[in-house]
Amino acid sequence: MHGGAEKAVYCYPFEHYAYWKRELPGKNLPFGMFGENLTLEGVSEETVHIGDRFTFGSATLVVTQPRLPCYKLGIKFKSDAMVKRFLASGRTGFYFAVESEGAVAAGDRVAITERESHAVPVSEIVRLYVAKKFNDADVASVQKALRVDALTESWKEHFRERLTR
């Protein structure tokens, strides 16, 4: 578990490894290098939304927030710059909460079973997080995200504070 129930499982898209192999030539990048519990093919921050429910084997997981890199990523890569590079790349991955426990194994079928009615892509949440200022469309997007039950309270609080500035 990464950081409580809302960050029980960290997922990183398989396709991002090709990007990092180009960006970090000669660096050994085995799966799990970014700290993920799951490396999934065919998902991305653009296609996965906060509140999406997935089935993995017999478990059900719900997307709660993007990953924000911390100092541990810099330590793992032996580079203070890696934390900024990771966030700037937009290839953050995302966290799941476990809605119902079950057995999960490599090769299990993975499917999105439900999309939140106020769906906001993970990539949009990251973009809004790093935005220096909000325009009218950004404000509307933040207000939409605040209606997503699965978005963690810490992210909601961050966005509420940003709206009051």
C-alpha positions as CSV (number, residue, x, y, z in Angstrom):
1,M,0.0,0.0,0.0
2,H,1.3,3.4,-1.0
3,G,-0.3,6.0,1.3
4,G,-3.6,5.0,2.8
5,A,-6.8,3.6,1.4
6,E,-7.1,6.3,-1.3
7,K,-3.6,5.4,-2.6
8,A,-3.7,1.6,-2.1
9,V,-2.5,0.7,-5.6
10,Y,-0.3,2.8,-7.9
11,C,-0.7,2.1,-11.6
12,Y,1.8,3.2,-14.3
13,P,1.1,2.8,-18.0
14,F,3.3,0.3,-19.8
15,E,3.7,2.6,-22.8
16,H,5.5,5.2,-20.7
17,Y,8.5,3.0,-20.4
18,A,9.4,3.5,-24.1
19,Y,9.4,7.3,-23.5
20,W,11.6,7.0,-20.4
21,K,14.0,4.7,-22.3
22,R,14.4,7.4,-24.9
23,E,14.8,10.1,-22.2
24,L,17.2,8.1,-20.0
25,P,19.4,6.2,-22.5
26,G,21.4,3.5,-20.8
27,K,19.3,3.5,-17.7
28,N,18.0,0.1,-16.6
29,L,14.2,0.5,-16.3
30,P,12.6,-2.8,-15.2
31,F,8.8,-2.8,-14.6
32,G,8.1,-1.3,-11.2
33,M,11.0,1.2,-11.5
34,F,8.5,4.1,-10.9
35,G,7.2,2.5,-7.8
36,E,4.0,1.1,-9.3
37,N,2.1,-2.0,-8.1
38,L,0.5,-2.4,-11.5
39,T,2.0,-1.8,-14.9
40,L,-0.9,-1.7,-17.4
41,E,-1.0,-1.7,-21.1
42,G,-3.6,0.4,-23.0
43,V,-4.4,3.0,-20.3
44,S,-3.1,6.5,-20.0
45,E,-3.7,9.7,-18.0
46,E,-5.7,11.0,-21.0
47,T,-8.1,8.0,-21.1
48,V,-8.5,7.2,-17.4
49,H,-10.7,9.5,-15.4
50,I,-11.0,10.1,-11.7
51,G,-13.8,7.9,-10.4
52,D,-13.4,5.2,-13.1
53,R,-14.1,1.8,-11.7
54,F,-11.9,-1.1,-12.9
55,T,-12.2,-4.8,-12.4
56,F,-8.9,-6.7,-12.1
57,G,-9.5,-10.4,-11.7
58,S,-12.1,-10.5,-9.0
59,A,-11.2,-7.1,-7.4
60,T,-12.8,-3.8,-8.0
61,L,-10.6,-0.6,-7.9
62,V,-11.5,3.0,-8.3
63,V,-9.2,5.8,-9.6
64,T,-8.7,8.4,-6.9
65,Q,-5.9,10.8,-7.9
66,P,-2.8,11.3,-10.1
67,R,0.6,10.5,-8.6
68,L,2.7,13.5,-7.6
69,P,6.3,12.5,-7.5
70,C,8.2,12.9,-4.3
71,Y,11.8,13.0,-3.2
72,K,11.9,9.1,-3.2
73,L,11.7,9.1,-7.0
74,G,14.8,11.4,-7.1
75,I,16.6,9.0,-4.7
76,K,15.7,6.0,-6.8
77,F,17.0,7.6,-10.0
78,K,19.9,9.3,-8.2
79,S,18.8,12.6,-9.7
80,D,17.2,15.6,-8.0
81,A,16.0,16.7,-11.4
82,M,14.0,13.5,-12.0
83,V,11.1,14.7,-9.8
84,K,10.5,17.8,-11.9
85,R,11.1,15.9,-15.2
86,F,8.6,13.2,-14.1
87,L,5.8,15.8,-13.3
88,A,6.6,17.9,-16.4
89,S,6.3,14.8,-18.7
90,G,2.7,14.4,-17.7
91,R,3.4,10.7,-17.3
92,T,2.4,10.5,-13.7
93,G,0.3,7.4,-13.5
94,F,-2.5,7.3,-11.0
95,Y,-3.7,5.7,-7.7
96,F,-6.6,3.4,-7.0
97,A,-8.6,2.7,-3.9
98,V,-9.8,-0.8,-3.4
99,E,-13.5,-0.9,-3.6
100,S,-13.8,-4.7,-3.2
101,E,-11.0,-7.0,-2.5
102,G,-10.3,-10.0,-4.7
103,A,-7.6,-12.1,-6.3
104,V,-5.5,-10.4,-8.9
105,A,-2.8,-12.1,-11.0
106,A,-0.6,-11.2,-14.0
107,G,-2.6,-11.7,-17.2
108,D,-6.0,-11.2,-15.6
109,R,-8.6,-9.3,-17.6
110,V,-8.7,-5.6,-16.8
111,A,-11.8,-3.6,-17.7
112,I,-13.3,-0.2,-16.9
113,T,-16.8,-1.1,-15.6
114,E,-18.1,2.4,-14.7
115,R,-17.3,6.0,-15.5
116,E,-18.1,8.8,-13.1
117,S,-20.8,11.2,-14.5
118,H,-18.5,14.2,-13.8
119,A,-15.5,12.4,-15.4
120,V,-12.3,14.4,-15.5
121,P,-9.2,12.8,-17.0
122,V,-6.2,12.2,-14.8
123,S,-4.2,14.3,-17.2
124,E,-6.6,17.3,-16.7
125,I,-6.2,17.1,-13.0
126,V,-2.4,17.2,-13.3
127,R,-2.6,20.1,-15.8
128,L,-4.8,22.0,-13.4
129,Y,-2.5,21.2,-10.5
130,V,0.6,22.7,-12.2
131,A,-1.3,25.7,-13.9
132,K,-0.1,29.0,-12.6
133,K,-3.4,30.7,-13.3
134,F,-6.9,29.5,-14.0
135,N,-8.9,30.8,-17.0
136,D,-12.7,30.4,-17.1
137,A,-12.5,26.9,-18.7
138,D,-10.1,25.8,-16.0
139,V,-12.5,27.1,-13.3
140,A,-15.3,25.1,-14.8
141,S,-13.1,22.0,-15.0
142,V,-12.1,22.3,-11.4
143,Q,-15.7,22.8,-10.3
144,K,-16.6,19.6,-12.3
145,A,-13.7,17.7,-10.6
146,L,-14.9,18.8,-7.2
147,R,-18.2,17.0,-7.8
148,V,-16.3,13.6,-8.3
149,D,-16.8,11.6,-5.1
150,A,-13.7,9.6,-5.7
151,L,-11.3,12.6,-5.9
152,T,-9.5,12.6,-2.6
153,E,-10.2,15.2,-0.1
154,S,-6.7,16.5,-0.1
155,W,-7.0,17.2,-3.9
156,K,-10.4,18.8,-3.4
157,E,-9.0,21.1,-0.7
158,H,-6.1,22.1,-2.9
159,F,-8.5,23.0,-5.7
160,R,-10.9,24.9,-3.3
161,E,-7.9,27.0,-2.1
162,R,-6.8,27.7,-5.7
163,L,-10.4,28.9,-6.6
164,T,-10.4,31.3,-3.7
165,R,-7.2,33.0,-4.8
